[in-house]
Amino acid sequence: MIFGTFERMIAFRYLRARRQEGFISVIAGFSLLGIGLGVATLIIVMSVMNGFRDEFLAKILGESGHITVYAASGSLGNYDDLTSKVAGIPGVVAVHPLVQGQVLLSTPGHAIGALVRGEKIEDMRNQPLIASHIEAGSLDAVDDDSVVIGYGLAWKMGVRLGDSLTLLSPDGNPTAFGTTPRVKTYKIAAIFNVGESQYDSNIVMMSLPSAQLFFKVPGAATELEIFVKDPDHIGPINQQIRQVGGPMTRVLDWTQQNVAYFNAIQTERNVMFLILTLIIVVAAFNIISSMIMLVKDKTKDIAILRTMGATQGMILRIFFLAGASVGVMGTILGFILGVAFADNIEAIRQLLQRFTGTNLFSNEIYFLSTLPAKVEPDEVALVVGMAFALSFLATIYPSWRAARLDPVEALRYE
């Protein structure tokens, strides 16, 4: 639709309120703000949910690998042979044999349950999530008599670097007087902080030989953690690992282990998108009401313009431009506000916390230490395009009514 100078002049003149048209202009202003806030809110919420998904995915995959191989029963006694075979599959980046088990940690005055992960020290160093988040100590100091724990666990237990932790296994040693629990004390060689509350507060890492000795699985592993090059296309690699492992193993990839969680996130994203879209729809209806009132108020002007030679197309374009301008300006305002807010959301959260004195994003609840946000250009384009489309659709009926107005009938009662 091409707008001439005449249509633009009249349309923008109608948008400037005069005293007798103030109420119409107020409605148009609220419509502009409504569309702007709707677009901004939708961009911010979708960006935060994208950030949550990516952060959790990165943390989950960084913590437990992309594919896990378990023994169908017992432990993996031939893990070295299986590790070399799996490592040779195209697309596999690394294979880490693990010994995992639940223990009770104790220090004078404290006791808490935790999960022990025993793995090769060189595998710890090659795991970026751990190696790049060491807050105290060093992985080079880890030996068969020391452990690595998370910052949250150290805080709960009241221990620091160099202190000792006592590990107690529920699977005890049989004696003539009954079963006695296995107990051993380890020195804390390093403390990590990956920023994920569940991991930082529940994991104890030790060398693979130490875990094999403590859990009484000499020369064996309880599972293999496998990292692949492309986690989003994991199906073919999963099938090859099943063939290599045979019937004596169980293979689970990250999509199977976390399917309920990620389905819940996707469902929540879809519902939030639908609910927040209603804000823009309501604002579009406000445009319709304000434009209908404007057409009714300008009935005499329309009749005069028609008698002076203005065509129905010119009248339609005048009111279409007047209504669409409100939606377009509101959408642009919302786009700028939403993207700017999403890009600086963590700084804004910190500022609000200082002013209110409250914790607005507890890592114990949300399992993350910072509020994540990731602006997806495709989603932003979808939101902006939808707002433009609703704004344009909202102006069609009032503009059509204005164009269909009969100048004779309009002037008869003036």
HUVEN-V819770 format. One record per residue. SS is DSSP state (2 for helix, 1 for strand, 0 for the rest). OMEGA is omega in degrees with one decimal (999 if undefined). NEAR is the number of other C-alpha atoms within 8 Angstrom. Layout:
SS:OMEGA:NEAR
SS:OMEGA:NEAR
This chain:
0:-177.7:3
0:-178.7:3
0:177.6:7
0:-179.6:6
2:-178.8:6
2:-179.1:6
2:179.8:13
2:-178.9:11
2:-178.4:8
2:-177.6:9
2:-177.7:12
2:175.0:9
2:177.7:7
2:179.8:8
2:178.0:8
0:-172.9:7
0:165.3:10
0:-171.0:6
2:-176.4:5
2:-179.0:6
2:-173.2:9
2:-177.1:9
2:178.0:7
2:-178.8:11
2:176.9:12
2:178.6:8
2:178.5:11
2:178.6:12
2:177.2:9
2:176.2:10
2:178.6:15
2:179.1:14
2:180.0:9
2:178.4:13
2:179.5:17
2:179.9:15
2:178.0:9
2:178.8:13
2:-179.2:16
2:-179.5:14
2:-179.6:11
2:178.8:13
2:-177.9:16
2:-176.8:13
2:180.0:9
2:178.3:12
2:178.6:13
2:-179.8:13
2:173.2:11
2:178.7:12
2:177.5:11
2:-177.8:10
2:-178.0:10
2:-179.8:8
2:179.8:9
2:178.9:8
2:179.4:8
2:-178.9:8
2:-178.4:10
2:-179.2:9
2:178.1:10
2:-178.4:10
2:-168.9:8
2:176.9:8
0:-176.6:12
0:178.4:12
1:178.3:12
1:178.0:13
1:177.8:12
1:170.9:12
1:178.0:12
0:173.3:8
0:-179.8:5
0:-176.7:6
0:-180.0:11
1:-178.2:11
0:-178.3:7
0:-170.3:7
2:178.7:11
2:179.5:6
2:179.5:7
2:178.8:10
2:-179.2:12
2:178.1:8
2:-179.6:9
2:-179.8:11
2:179.8:10
0:179.2:7
0:178.6:10
0:-179.8:5
0:177.7:8
1:-177.8:14
1:-176.9:9
1:175.8:8
1:-178.0:12
1:172.2:11
1:-176.4:13
1:164.3:14
1:-178.0:15
1:177.3:11
1:178.8:8
1:178.4:10
1:169.9:12
1:176.7:12
1:178.7:12
1:168.7:13
1:177.1:10
0:177.8:4
0:-177.8:5
1:173.6:8
1:-177.0:9
1:176.6:8
1:-179.4:9
1:177.6:11
1:178.1:11
1:174.1:14
1:176.2:13
1:177.9:15
1:-179.6:15
0:-177.1:12
2:178.2:11
2:175.7:6
2:174.6:9
2:-178.2:11
2:-178.1:10
0:179.1:7
0:-171.5:9
2:-177.4:9
2:179.7:10
2:-172.3:12
2:-177.2:11
0:-178.5:6
0:175.8:10
1:-178.0:12
1:-179.0:9
1:-179.7:8
1:-176.7:10
0:175.2:9
2:177.8:12
2:-178.6:4
2:-177.9:8
0:174.5:15
0:-175.7:8
0:179.7:8
0:-178.7:9
1:-177.9:11
1:173.9:15
1:-178.7:14
1:179.2:14
1:-178.6:15
2:-179.5:12
2:179.1:11
2:177.7:12
2:179.8:13
2:179.6:8
2:-176.8:7
2:179.9:11
0:-178.3:7
0:178.3:8
0:178.6:7
0:179.9:10
0:177.2:7
0:-177.8:8
1:175.1:10
1:176.1:11
1:179.4:11
1:-179.6:12
1:-179.4:12
1:178.9:12
1:177.6:9
1:-170.1:7
1:177.9:9
1:178.5:8
1:176.8:7
1:179.0:7
0:-178.2:4
0:-178.5:4
1:-179.3:6
1:176.2:8
1:-179.0:8
1:175.5:10
1:-176.2:11
1:174.7:8
1:-179.5:8
1:-179.5:9
1:176.7:11
1:178.9:11
1:-177.4:15
1:-178.7:14
1:177.3:16
1:179.9:15
1:177.3:14
0:-177.3:13
0:178.1:9
0:178.3:9
0:-167.9:12
2:-178.1:12
2:-178.2:8
2:-177.6:10
2:-173.7:16
0:-172.5:12
0:-172.7:12
1:170.2:13
1:-179.3:12
1:176.4:11
1:-179.6:17
1:-178.5:14
2:177.8:12
2:179.0:10
2:-179.6:11
2:177.7:15
2:179.2:15
2:-175.2:9
2:-177.3:8
0:174.2:9
0:173.1:6
0:-175.4:9
0:177.5:7
0:-177.4:6
0:175.5:12
1:177.6:14
0:-179.4:13
1:173.1:14
1:173.5:14
1:-174.5:14
1:176.8:14
1:-178.1:11
1:-176.5:11
0:-176.3:7
0:-177.9:7
2:-177.6:7
2:178.5:4
2:-169.8:6
0:-174.9:10
2:-179.2:6
2:178.7:7
2:177.8:11
2:-179.7:12
2:179.4:8
2:178.6:9
2:176.9:11
2:178.9:11
2:179.8:7
2:-177.2:9
2:179.8:9
2:-175.1:7
2:-178.2:6
2:-178.6:8
1:170.7:11
1:-176.9:10
1:177.0:11
1:175.5:10
1:-173.1:11
2:179.0:11
2:178.6:6
2:-178.0:7
2:-175.3:7
0:-172.6:8
2:-178.5:9
2:-177.5:6
2:-177.0:7
2:173.0:9
2:178.1:8
2:178.1:8
2:-179.4:10
2:178.0:8
2:179.2:8
2:178.2:8
2:-178.7:10
2:-179.7:8
2:179.7:8
2:178.0:9
2:-179.5:10
2:-177.6:8
2:-176.9:8
2:175.1:11
2:179.6:10
2:176.3:8
2:179.7:11
2:179.3:14
2:178.7:9
2:178.0:9
2:177.4:13
2:176.4:14
2:175.3:9
2:176.1:12
2:179.2:17
2:-177.8:13
2:-179.8:8
2:179.4:12
2:176.7:13
2:176.9:9
2:178.9:9
2:178.6:9
2:179.9:13
2:-180.0:7
2:-176.3:8
0:-178.9:8
2:-179.4:11
2:179.3:10
2:179.9:7
2:-179.7:12
2:180.0:14
2:178.6:9
2:179.5:9
2:179.4:11
2:178.2:8
0:174.5:6
0:178.5:6
0:-179.4:9
0:176.7:7
2:178.6:9
2:179.5:7
2:178.6:10
2:179.6:14
2:-178.8:12
2:178.6:12
2:-176.1:13
2:174.9:15
2:179.4:13
2:-179.9:11
2:-179.2:12
2:-178.2:15
2:179.7:11
2:178.2:8
2:-179.7:14
2:-178.7:17
2:179.3:10
2:177.7:10
2:179.4:14
2:179.0:15
2:177.3:9
2:179.7:9
2:178.1:15
2:-179.4:14
2:-179.1:9
2:-177.5:9
2:-179.0:14
2:179.7:12
2:-179.7:8
2:-178.6:10
2:-179.2:14
2:-176.5:9
0:-170.8:8
2:-179.9:11
2:177.3:9
2:178.2:7
2:177.9:9
2:179.4:10
2:179.1:8
2:179.5:8
2:178.2:8
2:178.8:11
2:-179.0:8
2:-175.8:6
2:-178.0:6
0:179.6:6
0:177.2:6
0:-175.7:6
0:-176.5:6
0:-176.2:9
0:-180.0:10
2:175.6:11
2:-179.5:8
2:-173.6:6
2:175.6:7
0:177.2:11
0:-177.2:11
0:177.7:10
0:179.2:8
0:-174.7:10
0:174.1:10
0:178.3:14
0:-179.5:10
0:177.6:13
0:-178.4:8
2:-179.2:6
2:179.5:6
2:177.6:10
2:178.6:11
2:177.8:8
2:-179.7:8
2:-179.3:11
2:178.9:11
2:178.3:8
2:179.0:8
2:176.3:13
2:-177.5:11
2:179.0:8
2:178.6:11
2:179.8:15
2:179.7:12
2:-177.8:8
2:-176.9:13
2:-173.9:15
2:-176.2:9
2:177.8:9
2:179.3:14
2:178.1:16
2:177.6:9
2:178.6:9
2:-178.7:13
2:-178.3:11
0:-176.8:7
0:178.9:10
0:-177.2:7
2:-179.9:11
2:179.2:7
2:-177.6:7
2:-177.0:12
2:-174.7:9
2:-173.9:6
0:178.3:5
0:999:5
